Amino acid sequence: MIIESQKHLFDIPEDISYLNNAYMSPLMHRVVKAMEAGMSGKIRPWTYTAQDFFTPVERGRELAAQIYGTQGDNIAIVPSASYGLQIAANALPIAAGKSVIVLEDQFPSNIYPWQDKIRRQGGRLMIVPSPKDDDWTQALLTAINSETAIVAIPQTHWASGATIDLARIRTALDEVGGALALDLTQSLGAQPFDMASIRPDFAVSATYKWLMGPYSLGFLYIDPKWHGAEPLEHNWINRAGSEDFAGLTRYRAEFQPGARRFDMGEKSNASQLMGANAAMEQILDWGIDNIAETLRHKTDMVVDGLSQEEITPVAANLRAPHYLGLRFAQGIPEGLMQRLADQNIYISIRGSAMRVTPHLYSTEADISRLIHALNDI
Ligand SMILES: Cc1ncc(COP(=O)(O)O)c(C=O)c1O
């Protein structure tokens, strides 16, 4: 179902065409209200109970689990994608002679933990070169072999918007006994994710892009078979019995159940969590299939409107619904981003691609304005 414009839910002036959700989503009015409500306990701490350290956290875990298609017990609260990927890198084994596969020009949060792991433990990093036709799935299937220990990739490439058929990667990994670690920061919340067929070992998403929440928060999915791994830090609230504040110095070796042992320290930031929760409730109300269908319609409108042969989009069957990468035959024109910003049109440039990433706040007028501006260049 195509969802009509939801611009009224955001604080975006009429003359601003913000087509840059991949950079950072704007906060909805209801998210700002929830964040303000979350702050009230810190303004009047005598109203803030021990239970308040847990309730918004558990609600966030449940909502994130619904978006991932799993149970709350498999979700850890993290501050960033990089924190989650570091937990994955620490937990997943690598034997001598084995490799970790990543994509060329992948986002650094999903590169540095693997480089560091290999430096400490051996193995090698195998970088799949950018396929000329944007078919990353085929390129990965060719790269995966009996030496593959881990594939650490996104669902959608952050620069071009080219997407990967993760279920096929999972099947190939099953044959060689490899693990799958995913950075879903540029897809979760806007692109359907089928947990049953993809079965990642670890998957993480920061909340400030397609989960439409605040900065400095993310949700990490951990397959139950890794629930016994080492957390990144040892904080009091992740230990069993931490609900009893008076008894905290009866130090405990056992952890809270499931993926809770991996939660970050000071996870109980009520303002941040209540904001993220309000955003996830809205996303679930819209429905991710509907969001994807609507954003596909908007990104297709851009492609259909372009009259310049100079500009080529990633092929329709390989691009993610919410994320349009455009390439220019002669390279990105000098000062393009600024020239568009001067007309109140906001996009971003990463690598050799211009990213057009609308959301439900983007109107047909916004899309037309971009098309006219590009056709005038
Ligand atoms: C693919 C991808 N992953 C992760 C991030 C953010 O990483 P972190 O949460 O580690 O700051 C970004 C930000 O642009 C991104 O594009």
The ligand as an SDF file (V2000), in Angstrom:
LIG
                    3D

 16 16  0  0  0  0  0  0  0  0999 V2000
   26.2960    1.7450    6.7370 C   0  0  0  0  0  0  0  0  0  0  0  0
   26.4770    2.5510    7.9780 C   0  0  0  0  0  0  0  0  0  0  0  0
   26.7270    1.9230    9.1320 N   0  0  0  0  0  0  0  0  0  0  0  0
   26.9000    2.5970   10.2700 C   0  0  0  0  0  0  0  0  0  0  0  0
   26.8330    3.9840   10.3130 C   0  0  0  0  0  0  0  0  0  0  0  0
   27.0230    4.6810   11.6180 C   0  0  0  0  0  0  0  0  0  0  0  0
   27.9730    3.9750   12.3700 O   0  0  0  0  0  0  0  0  0  0  0  0
   28.1420    4.1560   13.9290 P   0  0  0  0  0  0  0  0  0  0  0  0
   26.8220    3.8660   14.5400 O   0  0  0  0  0  0  0  0  0  0  0  0
   29.1900    3.1590   14.2580 O   0  0  0  0  0  0  0  0  0  0  0  0
   28.5790    5.5750   14.1340 O   0  0  0  0  0  0  0  0  0  0  0  0
   26.6020    4.6820    9.1260 C   0  0  0  0  0  0  0  0  0  0  0  0
   26.5790    6.1590    9.1030 C   0  0  0  0  0  0  0  0  0  0  0  0
   26.5960    6.7870    8.0770 O   0  0  0  0  0  0  0  0  0  0  0  0
   26.4040    3.9420    7.9340 C   0  0  0  0  0  0  0  0  0  0  0  0
   26.1460    4.5570    6.7710 O   0  0  0  0  0  0  0  0  0  0  0  0
  1  2  1  0
  2  3  1  0
  2 15  2  0
  3  4  2  0
  4  5  1  0
  5  6  1  0
  5 12  2  0
  6  7  1  0
  7  8  1  0
  8  9  2  0
  8 10  1  0
  8 11  1  0
 12 13  1  0
 12 15  1  0
 13 14  2  0
 15 16  1  0
M  END
$$$$
